[in-house]
Amino acid sequence: MNEKIKQYCTTLPASFELISMERKKILEQISTYVRNELMENKRANLVYVCTHNSRRSHFGQIWAQVAAEFYGLKNINTFSAGTERTAFHPNAIAALKELGFKVNAVEKEEINPKYRLEYGGEKDIVCYSKTIDEVEINPNEKFIAVMTCSDAEENCPFIPQAKLKIATTYEDPKKYDGTIIQLDKYLERSEQIARECLYVFSKL
């Protein structure tokens, strides 16, 4: 893990008190699921879901993987998906670059390019938009679906393949696209998701 991202992860636990008690109870359900999966199946799969798989669900997948790495946890796989396929949004990518991630396009498709996101050494994540039913990419059994937007939570009330579905919804930074506070708001949302992912894995 590169030093900038490691330092970022080191500082965020000091702000766990910003997470409400009600919210912590929800996040601890994810911790319990992961713990039980590691004990029972030796591997835990988490799929972060929002409508377009363009912003918040990518933040969830990325920060969950980084948090697991930060705490030295093995056999945890993170994924992201949507109820629709669009593209990994450039504003989300810009925020991640600001935080120390190296992001390069590996397949420059015009509509939905694939990006390799590196966070130190050989650690990387391939990110692009995909739907929950693309089972060649995402797991089709023994996973937890973590819903990151209320739209996906309402429009996808039942995911039959998931062992558990938990809603940790976040405000969409999309509403600030094209404004002077655009980057600040994407960084704010990324930080909230990073903090909560670190909280989840700190409990293991």
Residue pairs with C-beta under 8 A, 6 or more apart in sequence:
1 9
1 66
1 69
1 70
1 119
1 120
1 121
1 123
2 100
2 119
2 120
4 99
4 100
5 66
5 99
5 100
5 101
5 119
5 120
6 70
6 120
8 99
8 100
8 194
9 66
9 67
9 70
9 194
9 198
12 191
12 194
12 195
12 198
13 198
13 199
13 202
15 195
16 195
16 198
16 199
16 202
18 195
19 27
19 195
19 196
19 199
23 168
23 196
24 199
26 166
26 167
26 168
27 168
27 196
27 199
27 200
28 200
28 203
29 164
29 166
30 46
30 144
30 146
30 166
30 168
30 200
31 200
31 201
31 203
31 204
33 44
33 144
33 163
33 164
33 166
34 44
34 46
34 76
34 144
34 200
34 201
34 204
35 204
37 43
37 44
37 45
37 142
38 44
38 75
38 76
38 204
41 142
42 75
43 75
43 76
43 77
44 75
44 76
44 77
44 144
45 77
45 78
45 79
45 139
45 142
45 143
45 144
46 61
46 64
46 76
46 77
46 78
46 79
46 143
46 144
46 146
47 78
47 79
47 80
47 81
47 132
47 138
47 139
47 143
47 144
47 145
47 146
47 162
48 56
48 57
48 58
48 59
48 60
48 61
48 64
48 78
48 79
48 80
48 81
48 146
48 148
49 57
49 80
49 81
49 82
49 83
49 132
49 145
49 146
49 147
49 148
49 152
49 156
49 159
50 56
50 57
50 82
50 147
50 148
50 149
50 151
50 152
51 82
51 83
51 84
51 149
51 151
51 152
51 155
52 82
52 84
52 85
52 86
52 129
53 80
53 81
53 82
53 84
53 85
53 86
53 88
53 129
53 130
53 131
54 82
54 86
54 87
54 88
54 89
54 92
54 129
55 89
55 91
55 92
55 172
55 173
55 174
55 186
55 189
56 148
56 149
56 170
56 172
56 173
56 189
56 193
57 80
57 81
57 82
57 148
57 149
58 80
58 88
58 92
58 127
59 92
59 148
59 189
59 190
59 193
59 194
60 78
60 80
60 146
60 148
60 168
60 193
60 197
61 78
61 79
61 80
61 125
61 127
62 78
62 96
62 101
62 117
62 125
62 127
63 190
63 193
63 194
63 197
63 198
64 76
64 78
64 197
64 200
64 201
65 76
65 78
65 125
66 119
66 194
66 197
67 194
67 197
67 198
67 200
67 201
68 76
68 78
68 201
69 119
69 123
70 198
70 201
71 198
71 201
71 202
71 204
73 201
73 204
76 201
77 139
78 125
79 137
79 138
79 139
79 143
80 127
80 130
81 130
81 131
81 132
81 134
81 138
82 129
82 130
82 131
82 132
82 152
83 131
83 132
83 152
83 155
83 156
84 131
85 112
85 129
85 130
85 131
86 112
86 129
87 111
87 112
87 113
87 128
87 129
88 112
88 113
88 115
88 127
88 128
88 129
89 174
91 173
91 177
91 182
91 183
91 186
92 173
92 186
92 190
93 103
93 115
94 183
94 186
95 183
95 186
95 187
95 189
95 190
96 103
96 117
96 190
97 103
98 183
98 187
99 187
99 190
100 119
101 117
101 118
101 119
102 117
102 118
102 119
103 115
103 116
103 117
103 118
104 115
104 116
104 118
105 113
105 114
105 115
105 116
106 114
106 115
106 116
106 126
107 113
107 114
107 128
112 128
112 129
113 128
114 126
114 127
114 128
115 126
115 127
115 128
116 124
116 125
116 126
116 127
117 124
117 125
117 126
117 127
118 124
119 125
130 137
130 138
132 138
132 145
132 156
132 159
139 161
140 161
141 161
141 163
142 163
143 161
143 162
143 163
144 162
144 163
144 164
144 165
144 166
145 159
145 162
145 164
145 165
145 166
146 166
146 168
147 153
147 156
147 165
147 166
147 167
147 168
147 169
148 168
148 169
148 170
148 193
149 169
149 170
149 172
150 167
150 169
153 167
153 169
158 165
159 165
168 196
170 189
170 192
170 193
171 189
173 182
173 185
173 186
173 188
173 189
175 185
176 182
176 185
176 186
179 185
